[in-house]
């Protein structure tokens, strides 16, 4: 039995990424590991085999890879195998990356990184996780973060002498620079990666970089050179029967032919790979993209499916085949929304924020807990950072390959924010991540309240009641918008608005009185139409000064405070059904334009005797 377990352990180490050979990977190796797993009695050996299965399943069946990874993680935690806990988390992250579930992938990769750093485990493992995290950010088009993690991995690989990891990281850095259109730096890092992979006889990795170079030359309109690199990559992939590489490169060739067909600014030189006939190039694009899409579907490669379906829709649109174009665009949209949704972006932002917080806490421990004031400052900094990250990700710039559909979704988010806050406040919140309460002089506040609300409500079913409230408040919203008045909120059947902020308005009192007249007339019309199934209304108005700002951090709302607000509320409470009751301060501002009737001094709760006027309208 000891001899048998030793063989299993040796087999495990052969499947570690930097020692594995292409010939030992694949279904045959997985089948042998699955076969021996039930026969194992030693839990540590079993945990090692579970990890081997999880890692090897990543490109064949990531769901199975996740299943074995979770079993490995559970067993390793019970056995307190620190190194294997980190490796299991790393393998789970890679499997979730294969499924294009980037938030979940980052969650496990950060756990792996935390484990390796916490216990000062082998340095090369830390480099692997940092590089994997960089790849996730690269797939999410967060190039700054991707470059940050790749560059962290480079000195670790150089120190430990892990050339394959260094080559993979150079490839990742080259890709980041390519997306940033820094083709000089991109070529430099791709060349470094090729040199190392050729030294290691890793033809598969060389083929991948050839494909990346093809993308670079395509983006620079050097189509002949691009197709040459794609062909070189394809030759290697076909030699090793790498279906994933074949799918990627044949689809990339299709995208190149599509770019040739669409290019009207560069003279296309015909050669053995390129035709001077536009239709021929379109047909070639459709053929290659369709083949790449089919192979990617068989491989469950979501990244390729998103990329190729969008390009294929574009190609079919050039032929006038709108049905096929729509079919592929629909596939693209469905997949894109599942991978690059706002929800996923927020999850990733939260994970990064959590990671940054953990690093800060570790630094604090190493520095023997700095003074309390500094700790509080750091915590406050993280709160601000979280807010900034949140709004950046709500309005982040869609990556290069984003299309018009995602831009529309972004616009919807912006419109929703403007529907909650005044435009100037919303803009300040987006730009700075916070707002300050401000003092406003010379404003006028309006309150309305429905008279006999309980009685009318009892005569309606809940749906009718909500529908009538919606109809009334919708009309109020339209009326105040006409006069550039800012709605503050509704509280039950009460409605509150203000004129004169956030932008000063010399006619604030007149505008809000005119709006109140329109509201009164609207309610009168509803009563004429619905009789007892409609509301009557009281309106109160007062002018003065207020403080305005945002309240809370969840479901936040723009609100106003001050004596002016309280007095306006008393004006409404002292009004009569169907009447507009204004204060002396408001009367003095509108008396030359609006006819009013003096009511005398009337007792107002907590305010004493106040002069009041009914607006004649």
N, C-alpha and C positions, 0 to 999 in steps of 0.2 A: 504493500500500500504506500509506503514512504516513497518508493521508487516511482510509482505511478503519479503521486502528487507532485513530485519534483518535475516530471515531464510536463504536467499541466502548467506549473509555474513558469517553466522555460517557454512554453507556448504563449503564455500571457505576455511575457516581455518581448517576444517577437512581434506582437501586434501593436506595441507602443508606436506612435506616429513617426518618430525619427529613426526607428530601426526597421519598420515594416517595409517589405518589398511588394511590388504590385502583384507578383505571382502568388504570394501567400494570402492576399486579401480576397474577399468575395464569398460567394455562397458556399463553396466547398469548405472553407475554413470555418464559417459560421455553423454549418451542419455538424462538423466534428466537435465543436465546443458545446453545442446544444446536446449532443449525444452523451458527452461525459458528465454534464452538469448534474443529473439526478444521482450519479454514482458517488459524488463527492461527500465525504464525511467531515472533513476539516473546514470550518466556517471561513477561515482566512483565505484558503485556496478557493473556496466557492465565491467569495467576494471578488477575488481577482478575475475569475472567469466571467462573472456577471459584468464586470467593467469591460473586459475584452469584447463580450457580445454587444454591449451598449455602443462601444466605439465603432465596431465593425459594421453594425447595422445602419450607421448614419446615412450612408449614400444608397442603401438598398431599401430599407423600410424604417424611416425614422420613428414611426410609432412604436415598433418593436424595440428600437434603440432606447426610447424613453422608458418603456416598461422595464427593461433590464437595468437601465440606469437608476431608476427609482428603487428597485430591489437591492442593487449594489449600495446605494446611498443609505438605505435603512439598515442593512446588515453592517456596513462599515461604521455607522454611528453607534450601533449597539456594541460593536467590538472595539470602539474608540481608535480606529485606524485613521489617524489624522491625514496622512498623505493620500489615502484612497478616498477619503471624504472629499478632498479637493478635486481629485481626478474625476470622481463620479459627477460632481457638480459641473465640471468642465465638459464632460461628455454629454450631459443633459443639455447644456447650453448649445453645443454643436448640433445635436439632433433637432432642437427647437429651431435653430437657424435654418436647417434643411427644410423645415416646414414653413419657413418665412414667418414664424411667430417671434418677431424680434423683441418685443417686451419680455416675453417669457425667457428667451435665450439670454438676454442681458441679466435678468434676475438671477439665473443660475451661474452665469459667468462671474458676476460680482461676488456671489457666495464663494465661488472657487478662489477668486483673488483674495478675498478676505481670509479664507482658510490658510492659503499659502503664506500670506503676510503675517497672520496672527502667530503661527507656529514656526516662522522662519524656516520653512521647508525648502526643498531643492530650488535653486534660483531659476533653473531652466523652465520649471513648471509655471512660475510667475510670468516669464517671457511669453510662453504659449498662450496663457489666458489674456494677457495684455494685447497680443496680436489678434486673438479671436474677438475681443471687444472692439478693437479698431475695425475689423471686418464688418461687424454689426452696424456700426455708425456709418461706414462706407455704403452699406446697402440702404441705409436710411437717408443718404445724401447729406449727412451732417459731417462735411469734410473737415472742418476744424477739429472736431472731437476725434474723428478717425485718425487724422495726422498726429494728434496729441498722444494717443495710445500706441500707434505704430512706433513713434519716435522713442517712447518709453521702453519699448521692447528691444530696440536695436542694441543699446549698450549691454543689455543682459545676455543676448545671444552672442555678442562679440566676446564677452567675458567668459562665458561657459563653453565657447567653441562649437555651439550647435549651428552648423552651417545651413541645414535645411530650414530651420526656423528663421534664420537671418534672411535666406533667399525669399521665403514666403513673405516676410515683412517688407523687404525691398519691393517686391511685386505690389503689395498693398499701397506703399507710399507712392510708387509710380502711377498707380491707378488714381489716387487722390489728386495728384498733380495734373493728370490727364483731364479729370472732370473740372479742374480749375483752369484748364486751357494753358497751363504752364508746361508746354510740350518739351521744352529743353530739359527741365528737371525730371519730367516723366521718363524721357528716353534714357537719361543718366541712370535712374534707379532700375529701370527695366533691364538695362545692359548689365548692371551689377548682379541682378537676380539671375539672368541667363548664364553669366560666367560661373556662378556658384553651382547652379543646377547641372550645367554641362560637366563640371568637375565631379559632381556626385552621380553622374549618369542618370539624372532624373528627367527623362525625355517627356514624361507627362507634364511636368511643370514648365518645361521649355515650350511645349505646345500651347499651354495656357497663355504664356507671355507673348508668343507670336500673335495669338488672337487679340491680345490687348494692344499690341503695336498696330495691328490692322485697324482697330477702332481709332487709334490716334491719327493714322494717315487718312482714314475716311473723314474724320472731323476737320482735317486740314485740306480736304478736297483733292488729295492725292490718291485717286481711286485705284489706279493701276498698282501702286505700291501696297495699298490696303488689301486688295484681292490677292496679291502675291503672298502676303503674310498669312491671310486666312487659309490659303491653299497649303502653305507649309505646315500650319497647325493641323489641318485636316489630315494630311499625309501621316503625321505622327499618331493622331488619334485613331485613324483606321488601322494602323499597324498594331496598336495595342488594344484595338476594339473598345475604345473608350466612348461609349454611347453618349454620355453627357457632354464630352468635348465635341463630338461630331454634331450633336444637336445645336450647341452654342455657335460653332463656327459656320455651319450651313445657314443658320438663321442670320448670323452677322453678315454673311455674303449677300443674303437677300436684302438686308438693310442698306448695304453698300450699293447694290443695283438700283434700289429705290432712290437713294440720294443722287445717283447719276441721272436717273430719269427726271428728277425734279430740279436739277441744277441748271439754271438759266444764265448764270453769271460767269461760268468758267467754260472754256473751250474743251470739249471732251475728245481726247485723242483715242481713236479706235485702235485696239490691239487684239491679241489672241483671246483675252478675257472680256473685253468691253466692245460692245457694238455701238456704232454711231446712230443706230435707229432707236428712238425713244421707246416705241412699243415693245421692241425686243427686250430692252432692259426692264420694262415694267413686267413683262411676262416672266422674265428670269427672277425678278424680285418676288413675285407671287409664288412661283414654284419653290424657290429656296425657303421663303418664309413659311409656307405651308408645311414643307417637310420638317423644318426646324420646330414648328409648333407641334406637329404630330409626335416627334421624338421626345420633345420636352413634356408633352402630356403623358407619354408612357413612363417617363422618368419622374413624373410629379414635380418637375422643376418650376416652381411658381414664378421665380424671378424671370426666367426665359419666357414663360407664358404671358406675363404682363408685357414684356418688351416686344415680343414678336406679334402678339395680337394687335397691339396699337399700330405697329408698322404695316401689318397686313391690311388693317382697315384703311390706312392711308393709301396703300397701293391699289386696293379695289376701288377707292373713291376716284383715283386717276382714270380708271377704265370706265367709270360711270355705273359700276355695279353697286348701287346703293344698298341693296339687300345684304350682300356679302360684307360690305363695309360696316353696316349697322351691326351685323351678327358678331363681327370681331371686336367692334368698339364696345359692344355690350359685355363681351367676355373680359375685355381690358378693364372696363369700369368696375365690374364685380370683383375681380381679383385685386385691383388697385385699392379699392375701398377697404378690402379685408386686411391689406398689409400696411397701407399708409394712411389709415383713418386718423382723425383728430384724437380719438380715444387712445390709439396706440402711441401716438406722439406724446400724449400727456403721461402715459405709463412710463415711457422711456425717460421723459424729463424727471419724473418722480424718482426713478431708479438712480439716475445720475445725481440728483440732489441728495438722495440717501447715501450714495457712495461718497460724495464730497463731505457729507457730515461725519461719516465714519472716519475718514482720513483726518479730519480736523480733531475729532475726539482723541484719536491715537496720538496726534502731535501734542495735544494738551496733556495726556498722560506722561509722555516722554519728557515733557518740560515741567513735570511735577506740579500740575494744576496751577496755572497762573492765577493771579488775583481775580476776585469775583467780577470786578467791573469789566475786565478784559473778556472773561467768559460770556458775560451778558452781551457785550458788543459783538462777539462772534455769532451768538445765537440770533441777535437782531440782524446781522449781516446775512445769515442763512434765510431768514424770513423774507428779506428784501430780494435775495437771489431767487428764492422759490417763486415769488410773484413775477419777477422779471422773466424767468424761464417760462412760466405759465403763459404769459401774454405773448412772448416771442413765439411760442409754439402754436398759439391760436392764430397768429398772423405771420408765421414764418414764411420766408420766400420758398415757393414751391421749387423743388429741384429741377434741373435742366430738362428732364424728360416729362415733367408734369404737363398736363393738357388743359384745355379750356374748362373741362368739367370740374377739376379740382379748384380752379380759380373761382368758379361760381360758388362752390361750397365755402370758400374763404370769405367771399362777399356776404354770404348769408350770416356768417359769424359776426362780421363787422356791423351789419345792419341790426342784428340782435342787440349788440352792445349799445348802439345809438338809440335803440328803442327803450333801453333802461335808463340811460344817462344823457344829460345835455351833451351836444357835440363837442364843445370845448373841454368839458370834464373827461369825456371818453377819450379824447385825443391825448390829454395830459396823462391819463391813466395808462394808455398804451405806450407812451413815450418814456415815462419815468417809473411805472409800476406802482405809483401811489399818487394821492392828491392831498392837498391841504384845505382845511376848512377856511372859508373866506367871508369877510364882512361886506355886505352890500347895503348901501344907502339908497334912498329914493326908489323903493319898490312897492308894489301893491299886491296884497294877498287876497284870494277869493276862496270862500268855503261854500259848498252847497250841501243840502241834506234833504232827503225825501220825507215828506210829511205823511204820517199815517202808514209808514212802511210795513209795520207788523200786520195791520188790518188788510192791506192790499195783498201782502205776501200770503196770508192765510187763504185767500180766494184763488190762489194759483198752485199748480203742482210745481215741484222743484225745477223741472226743465223750463217751464214757462217763466218762472221768476228769474232764473239765470239769463234766459234769452232777452227778457225785457231790460234787465240791468245792463246787459251787453249792448243792446241797441241804444240806450240812453248815454252810457259812458262813451261809446264810439262816436256818437254825435257831439258830445262835449269835446272829445279829443279833436275832432275836425274843426270845431268852432274856435278853440283856443289856438290851433295851428294857424288859422287864418290871421290872427292878431299877433303872431309871434310870442305867444305866452307859453311858459314852461309848465307842463303838468308835473306835480310832485308825487301824488299818490292817491289811491282810493282806499278808504277804510270802511268796509261794509258797504253801506249805501251813501256814504259821504264822499265828496270829491274836493280835492285841494289843488290849486294852481297859483302861479306867481308871475308877475310881469316886472321886467327890469333887471333880470339876471338870466344867465351869466353875463350877458352884454347889457350895458346901460341903455335905457330907453326913456327919453324925456317925456313921452306920452304914456308912461306905464299905467297911470290911473285911468285915463280916458280909454285906453285899449281894453283894459280888463272890465270896465263898466259896460262898454259896447258888447264884449263877449258875454257878459252876464245877461244883457238884454236878449241876445240871440238864444242863449240857453233857456231863458224864461219862455220865449216864444215857441221854441221847440217843444218844451214840456206842455205848453198850452195846446199845441197841435196834437200831441199824443193823447191828451185827455179828451179832446173833441172826437178823436178817432176811436179810442178804446173805452171811454167812460170810466166805470168803476175799476177796470182792470189796468189802470195806469196810475202813476204817482203824481202828487203835487210836490212843489219844491219851495224851499226857503233858501235865500242867497244872502251871504254877508260879505262885506268888503272893507278892508282897512289898509291904509298906506303908512309906511315908515321904513325901518331898517331891519335886516335879518342877518343871521350867520348861516351859511349853507355849506354842505359837504357830504361825504360818503359815510354811512354808518355800517360797521361790521366788516367781516372778511368773508362770510358765506352768505349767498343770496343778498349781496350788498344792495343798498338803496340810497339814492340821493335824497337828502331831506333838508328842511330849514327849521331854525329855532329862533326864539326871541319873543319879546313882548308883542311885537306886531302880529305874529302868528296867533297868539292867545286872544288878542283884541279882535282879530278878524273872525275867530271862532265865536266870540261873544256876539258879534254883529249878526252872524247867522242864527244863533240861538234866540236873539231878540227880534228876528224878522218874523213876518207873517207868511202864511201859505200864498204862493204866487207873487211874492214881493222881493225886491232887492233892497236890502238895508245897508247903508254905507255910513262910515264914521265921519266926524267933522273934518279929520285930516284929508280924507278922500274928497269930501264935498268941496273943500277949498281949492282942490286941483282940477275939478271938473265942472264947477258951477257955471262957468261961462259957456260951456258946450252942452251940458246935460241938465234938463229940467228936473228939479228935486223938490220934495215936500218935507219941510222941517217937522220932526216928530216931538221935539223937545228933548229934555234930558231924561234918560231912562236908566234905571238901575241895571247894572251888568254884574254877573257873579264875579267876585274877587276884584272888580274894577271900579266899583262905585258908580256915580252918576256920569253918564256919557251922552254927549249930543249925538243924535241919530237922524238920518234922513232916508225917506223912501225915494227911489228913482221913479220918475213918471215915465212909463213906457208900456 
